[in-house]
């Protein structure tokens, strides 16, 4: 699938780069800028960055689980993060301001 239309980068290209980077050092942080640099491209409109981050996280999780030997127990980190965001959200309309508070 084509992820970046500006640079014609496919999902397979990204997966290959992430695996190659993790083969060098399995615990380094892989970021979109590193992917662009390895492919010899530059971010133009950067509309693909959210999809790029999703692909990086999936490939990294799979890579580490394969290293650990328990690839059958894949846990979706994004779903856990969404549930944490919803449960820890506090506040509301007032945001602890007094009722007579006025914005300047």
MARTI-349143 format. One record per atom (N, C-alpha, C): x, y, z. Coordinates in Angstrom, 1 decimal, always signed. Example, Ala and Ser with C-alpha at 12.3 -4.5 7.8 and 13.67 -1.06 7.14 Angstrom:
% MARTI-349143
+--------+--------+--------+
|      u |      v |      w |
+--------+--------+--------+
|  +13.2 |   -5.7 |   +7.8 |
|  +12.3 |   -4.5 |   +7.8 |
|  +13.2 |   -3.3 |   +7.8 |
|  +12.8 |   -2.2 |   +7.1 |
|  +13.7 |   -1.1 |   +7.1 |
|  +12.9 |   +0.0 |   +7.9 |
+--------+--------+--------+
END
This chain:
% MARTI-349143
+--------+--------+--------+
|      u |      v |      w |
+--------+--------+--------+
|   +0.8 |   -1.2 |   +0.0 |
|   +0.0 |   +0.0 |   +0.0 |
|   +0.9 |   +1.2 |   +0.0 |
|   +0.5 |   +2.2 |   -0.7 |
|   +1.2 |   +3.5 |   -0.8 |
|   +0.9 |   +4.4 |   +0.4 |
|   +1.9 |   +4.7 |   +1.2 |
|   +1.7 |   +5.4 |   +2.4 |
|   +1.9 |   +6.9 |   +2.2 |
|   +3.0 |   +7.2 |   +1.5 |
|   +3.4 |   +8.6 |   +1.2 |
|   +3.3 |   +8.9 |   -0.3 |
|   +2.3 |   +9.7 |   -0.7 |
|   +2.1 |   +9.9 |   -2.1 |
|   +3.1 |  +10.9 |   -2.6 |
|   +3.6 |  +11.8 |   -1.8 |
|   +4.6 |  +12.8 |   -2.2 |
|   +5.9 |  +12.2 |   -2.6 |
|   +6.3 |  +11.2 |   -1.8 |
|   +7.6 |  +10.6 |   -2.1 |
|   +7.5 |   +9.2 |   -2.6 |
|   +6.3 |   +8.7 |   -2.9 |
|   +6.0 |   +7.3 |   -3.4 |
|   +6.7 |   +6.3 |   -2.5 |
|   +6.4 |   +6.3 |   -1.2 |
|   +6.9 |   +5.3 |   -0.2 |
|   +5.8 |   +4.4 |   +0.1 |
|   +6.1 |   +3.1 |   +0.0 |
|   +5.1 |   +2.0 |   +0.3 |
|   +5.2 |   +1.5 |   +1.7 |
|   +4.3 |   +0.7 |   +2.1 |
|   +4.3 |   +0.1 |   +3.5 |
|   +5.5 |   -0.8 |   +3.5 |
|   +5.8 |   -1.6 |   +2.5 |
|   +6.9 |   -2.5 |   +2.5 |
|   +8.2 |   -1.8 |   +2.6 |
|   +8.4 |   -0.7 |   +2.0 |
|   +9.6 |   +0.1 |   +2.1 |
|   +9.9 |   +0.5 |   +3.6 |
|   +8.8 |   +1.0 |   +4.2 |
|   +8.9 |   +1.4 |   +5.6 |
|   +9.2 |   +0.2 |   +6.5 |
|   +8.5 |   -0.9 |   +6.3 |
|   +8.8 |   -2.1 |   +7.1 |
|  +10.2 |   -2.6 |   +7.0 |
|  +10.7 |   -2.6 |   +5.7 |
|  +12.1 |   -3.0 |   +5.5 |
|  +13.1 |   -2.1 |   +6.2 |
|  +12.9 |   -0.8 |   +6.2 |
|  +13.8 |   +0.1 |   +6.8 |
|  +13.8 |   -0.1 |   +8.4 |
|  +12.6 |   -0.2 |   +8.9 |
|  +12.4 |   -0.4 |  +10.4 |
|  +13.1 |   -1.7 |  +10.8 |
|  +13.0 |   -2.8 |  +10.1 |
|  +13.6 |   -4.0 |  +10.5 |
|  +15.1 |   -3.9 |  +10.3 |
|  +15.6 |   -3.2 |   +9.3 |
|  +17.1 |   -3.0 |   +9.1 |
|  +17.6 |   -2.1 |  +10.3 |
|  +16.9 |   -1.1 |  +10.7 |
|  +17.4 |   -0.2 |  +11.8 |
|  +17.4 |   -1.0 |  +13.1 |
|  +16.4 |   -1.8 |  +13.3 |
|  +16.3 |   -2.6 |  +14.5 |
|  +17.3 |   -3.7 |  +14.5 |
|  +17.7 |   -4.2 |  +13.4 |
|  +18.8 |   -5.2 |  +13.3 |
|  +20.1 |   -4.7 |  +13.8 |
|  +20.3 |   -3.4 |  +13.5 |
|  +21.6 |   -2.7 |  +14.0 |
|  +21.6 |   -2.6 |  +15.5 |
|  +20.5 |   -2.1 |  +16.1 |
|  +20.3 |   -2.0 |  +17.5 |
|  +18.9 |   -2.2 |  +17.9 |
|  +18.5 |   -3.3 |  +18.5 |
|  +17.1 |   -3.6 |  +18.7 |
|  +16.4 |   -2.6 |  +19.7 |
|  +17.1 |   -1.9 |  +20.5 |
|  +16.4 |   -1.0 |  +21.4 |
|  +16.5 |   +0.5 |  +21.1 |
|  +16.9 |   +0.8 |  +19.9 |
|  +16.9 |   +2.2 |  +19.5 |
|  +15.5 |   +2.7 |  +19.2 |
|  +15.3 |   +4.0 |  +19.3 |
|  +14.0 |   +4.6 |  +19.0 |
|  +14.0 |   +4.9 |  +17.5 |
|  +13.0 |   +4.4 |  +16.8 |
|  +12.8 |   +4.6 |  +15.4 |
|  +11.8 |   +5.7 |  +15.2 |
|  +12.1 |   +6.8 |  +14.5 |
|  +11.2 |   +7.9 |  +14.3 |
|  +11.1 |   +8.1 |  +12.8 |
|  +10.0 |   +8.8 |  +12.4 |
|   +9.8 |   +9.1 |  +11.0 |
|  +11.0 |   +9.8 |  +10.3 |
|  +11.7 |  +10.7 |  +11.0 |
|  +12.8 |  +11.3 |  +10.3 |
|  +13.9 |  +10.3 |   +9.9 |
|  +14.1 |   +9.3 |  +10.8 |
|  +15.0 |   +8.3 |  +10.5 |
|  +14.6 |   +7.5 |   +9.2 |
|  +13.3 |   +7.2 |   +9.1 |
|  +12.8 |   +6.5 |   +7.9 |
|  +13.1 |   +7.3 |   +6.7 |
|  +12.7 |   +8.6 |   +6.7 |
|  +13.0 |   +9.4 |   +5.5 |
|  +14.5 |   +9.5 |   +5.2 |
|  +15.3 |   +9.6 |   +6.2 |
|  +16.8 |   +9.7 |   +5.9 |
|  +17.3 |   +8.4 |   +5.3 |
|  +16.9 |   +7.2 |   +5.8 |
|  +17.3 |   +5.9 |   +5.3 |
|  +16.8 |   +5.7 |   +3.9 |
|  +15.7 |   +6.3 |   +3.5 |
|  +15.2 |   +6.1 |   +2.2 |
|  +15.7 |   +7.2 |   +1.2 |
|  +16.4 |   +8.2 |   +1.8 |
|  +16.9 |   +9.3 |   +0.9 |
|  +15.8 |  +10.3 |   +0.5 |
|  +14.8 |  +10.4 |   +1.3 |
|  +13.7 |  +11.3 |   +1.0 |
|  +13.5 |  +12.3 |   +2.1 |
|  +12.6 |  +13.3 |   +1.8 |
|  +12.3 |  +14.4 |   +2.8 |
|  +10.8 |  +14.5 |   +2.9 |
|  +10.4 |  +14.8 |   +4.1 |
|   +9.0 |  +15.0 |   +4.3 |
|   +8.5 |  +16.2 |   +3.6 |
|   +7.4 |  +16.1 |   +2.9 |
|   +7.0 |  +17.3 |   +2.2 |
|   +5.7 |  +17.9 |   +2.8 |
|   +4.6 |  +17.2 |   +2.6 |
|   +3.4 |  +17.7 |   +3.3 |
|   +3.2 |  +17.1 |   +4.7 |
|   +3.9 |  +16.0 |   +4.9 |
|   +3.9 |  +15.3 |   +6.2 |
|   +2.5 |  +14.8 |   +6.7 |
|   +1.6 |  +14.6 |   +5.7 |
|   +0.3 |  +14.0 |   +6.0 |
|   +0.4 |  +12.5 |   +6.3 |
|   +1.5 |  +11.9 |   +5.9 |
|   +1.6 |  +10.5 |   +6.1 |
|   +2.3 |  +10.1 |   +7.4 |
|   +2.7 |  +11.1 |   +8.2 |
|   +3.4 |  +10.8 |   +9.5 |
|   +2.6 |  +10.0 |  +10.4 |
|   +1.3 |  +10.3 |  +10.7 |
|   +0.5 |   +9.4 |  +11.6 |
|   +0.5 |   +7.9 |  +11.1 |
|   +0.3 |   +7.7 |   +9.8 |
|   +0.4 |   +6.3 |   +9.3 |
|   +1.8 |   +5.7 |   +9.4 |
|   +2.8 |   +6.5 |   +9.2 |
|   +4.1 |   +6.1 |   +9.4 |
|   +4.4 |   +5.7 |  +10.8 |
|   +3.9 |   +6.4 |  +11.8 |
|   +4.1 |   +6.1 |  +13.2 |
|   +3.4 |   +4.8 |  +13.5 |
|   +2.2 |   +4.6 |  +13.0 |
|   +1.5 |   +3.3 |  +13.2 |
|   +2.2 |   +2.1 |  +12.7 |
|   +2.8 |   +2.3 |  +11.5 |
|   +3.5 |   +1.2 |  +10.9 |
|   +4.8 |   +0.9 |  +11.7 |
|   +5.5 |   +2.0 |  +12.1 |
|   +6.7 |   +1.8 |  +12.9 |
|   +6.4 |   +1.0 |  +14.2 |
|   +5.3 |   +1.4 |  +14.9 |
|   +5.0 |   +0.8 |  +16.2 |
|   +4.6 |   -0.7 |  +16.0 |
|   +3.8 |   -1.0 |  +14.9 |
|   +3.5 |   -2.4 |  +14.6 |
|   +4.7 |   -3.2 |  +14.4 |
|   +5.6 |   -2.7 |  +13.5 |
|   +6.7 |   -3.5 |  +13.1 |
|   +7.7 |   -3.7 |  +14.3 |
|   +7.8 |   -2.6 |  +15.1 |
|   +8.7 |   -2.7 |  +16.3 |
|   +8.2 |   -3.7 |  +17.3 |
|   +6.8 |   -3.7 |  +17.6 |
|   +6.2 |   -4.6 |  +18.5 |
|   +6.5 |   -6.0 |  +18.0 |
|   +6.2 |   -6.3 |  +16.8 |
|   +6.3 |   -7.6 |  +16.2 |
|   +7.8 |   -8.1 |  +16.3 |
|   +8.7 |   -7.2 |  +16.0 |
|  +10.1 |   -7.5 |  +16.0 |
|  +10.6 |   -7.9 |  +17.4 |
|  +10.2 |   -7.1 |  +18.4 |
|  +10.6 |   -7.4 |  +19.8 |
|   +9.9 |   -8.7 |  +20.3 |
|   +8.7 |   -8.9 |  +19.9 |
|   +8.0 |  -10.2 |  +20.3 |
|   +8.6 |  -11.4 |  +19.7 |
|   +9.1 |  -11.2 |  +18.4 |
|   +9.8 |  -12.3 |  +17.8 |
|  +11.1 |  -12.6 |  +18.4 |
|  +11.8 |  -11.5 |  +18.9 |
|  +13.0 |  -11.7 |  +19.6 |
|  +12.8 |  -12.4 |  +20.9 |
|  +11.7 |  -12.1 |  +21.6 |
|  +11.4 |  -12.7 |  +22.9 |
|  +10.9 |  -14.1 |  +22.7 |
|  +10.4 |  -14.5 |  +21.5 |
|   +9.9 |  -15.8 |  +21.3 |
|   +8.5 |  -16.0 |  +21.6 |
|   +7.7 |  -15.0 |  +21.8 |
|   +6.3 |  -15.1 |  +22.1 |
|   +5.4 |  -14.3 |  +21.2 |
|   +5.6 |  -14.4 |  +19.9 |
|   +4.9 |  -13.6 |  +18.9 |
|   +3.4 |  -13.9 |  +18.9 |
|   +3.0 |  -15.0 |  +19.5 |
|   +1.6 |  -15.3 |  +19.6 |
|   +0.8 |  -14.5 |  +20.6 |
|   +1.5 |  -13.9 |  +21.5 |
|   +0.9 |  -13.0 |  +22.6 |
|   +1.0 |  -11.5 |  +22.3 |
|   +0.7 |  -11.1 |  +21.1 |
|   +0.8 |   -9.7 |  +20.7 |
|   -0.2 |   -8.9 |  +21.4 |
|   +0.2 |   -7.9 |  +22.0 |
|   -0.7 |   -7.0 |  +22.8 |
|   -0.8 |   -5.7 |  +22.0 |
|   -2.0 |   -5.2 |  +21.7 |
|   -2.1 |   -4.0 |  +20.9 |
|   -1.9 |   -2.8 |  +21.8 |
|   -0.8 |   -2.1 |  +21.7 |
|   -0.4 |   -1.0 |  +22.6 |
|   -1.3 |   +0.2 |  +22.3 |
|   -1.7 |   +0.4 |  +21.1 |
|   -2.6 |   +1.6 |  +20.8 |
|   -3.9 |   +1.5 |  +21.5 |
|   -4.5 |   +0.3 |  +21.6 |
|   -5.8 |   +0.1 |  +22.3 |
|   -5.6 |   +0.4 |  +23.8 |
|   -4.5 |   -0.1 |  +24.4 |
|   -4.2 |   +0.2 |  +25.8 |
|   -4.1 |   +1.7 |  +26.0 |
|   -3.4 |   +2.4 |  +25.1 |
|   -3.2 |   +3.9 |  +25.3 |
|   -4.5 |   +4.6 |  +25.2 |
|   -5.4 |   +4.2 |  +24.3 |
|   -6.7 |   +4.9 |  +24.1 |
|   -7.5 |   +4.7 |  +25.4 |
|   -7.5 |   +3.5 |  +26.0 |
|   -8.2 |   +3.3 |  +27.2 |
|   -7.6 |   +4.1 |  +28.4 |
|   -6.3 |   +4.2 |  +28.4 |
|   -5.7 |   +5.1 |  +29.5 |
|   -6.1 |   +6.5 |  +29.3 |
|   -6.1 |   +7.0 |  +28.1 |
|   -6.4 |   +8.4 |  +27.9 |
|   -7.8 |   +8.7 |  +28.3 |
|   -8.8 |   +7.8 |  +28.0 |
|  -10.2 |   +8.1 |  +28.4 |
|  -10.4 |   +8.0 |  +29.9 |
|   -9.7 |   +7.1 |  +30.5 |
|   -9.9 |   +6.9 |  +32.0 |
|   -9.2 |   +8.0 |  +32.8 |
|   -8.1 |   +8.6 |  +32.3 |
|   -7.4 |   +9.5 |  +33.1 |
|   -7.9 |  +11.0 |  +32.8 |
|   -8.8 |  +11.2 |  +31.9 |
|   -9.2 |  +12.5 |  +31.6 |
|  -10.1 |  +13.1 |  +32.7 |
|   -9.6 |  +14.2 |  +33.2 |
|  -10.4 |  +14.9 |  +34.2 |
|  -10.6 |  +16.3 |  +33.8 |
|  -11.4 |  +17.0 |  +34.6 |
|  -11.7 |  +18.4 |  +34.2 |
|  -13.1 |  +18.5 |  +33.8 |
|  -13.3 |  +19.4 |  +32.9 |
|  -14.7 |  +19.6 |  +32.3 |
|  -14.8 |  +21.0 |  +31.8 |
|  -16.0 |  +21.6 |  +32.0 |
|  -16.2 |  +22.9 |  +31.5 |
|  -15.5 |  +24.0 |  +32.3 |
|  -15.5 |  +23.8 |  +33.7 |
|  -15.0 |  +24.8 |  +34.5 |
|  -13.4 |  +24.9 |  +34.6 |
|  -12.8 |  +23.8 |  +34.5 |
|  -11.3 |  +23.8 |  +34.6 |
|  -10.8 |  +24.5 |  +35.8 |
|  -11.6 |  +24.3 |  +36.9 |
|  -11.2 |  +24.9 |  +38.3 |
|  -11.2 |  +26.4 |  +38.3 |
|  -11.9 |  +27.0 |  +37.4 |
|  -11.9 |  +28.5 |  +37.5 |
|  -13.2 |  +28.9 |  +38.3 |
|  -13.0 |  +30.1 |  +38.9 |
|  -14.2 |  +30.6 |  +39.6 |
|  -15.3 |  +31.0 |  +38.6 |
|  -16.5 |  +31.0 |  +39.1 |
|  -17.6 |  +31.4 |  +38.2 |
|  -17.5 |  +32.8 |  +37.6 |
|  -16.9 |  +33.7 |  +38.4 |
|  -16.8 |  +35.1 |  +37.9 |
|  -15.6 |  +35.4 |  +37.1 |
|  -14.8 |  +34.3 |  +36.8 |
|  -13.6 |  +34.4 |  +36.0 |
|  -13.9 |  +34.9 |  +34.6 |
|  -13.1 |  +35.9 |  +34.2 |
|  -13.3 |  +36.4 |  +32.8 |
|  -12.0 |  +36.3 |  +32.1 |
|  -12.0 |  +36.0 |  +30.9 |
|  -10.8 |  +36.0 |  +30.1 |
|  -10.4 |  +37.5 |  +29.7 |
|   -9.2 |  +37.8 |  +29.7 |
|   -8.7 |  +39.1 |  +29.4 |
|   -9.0 |  +39.5 |  +28.1 |
+--------+--------+--------+
END
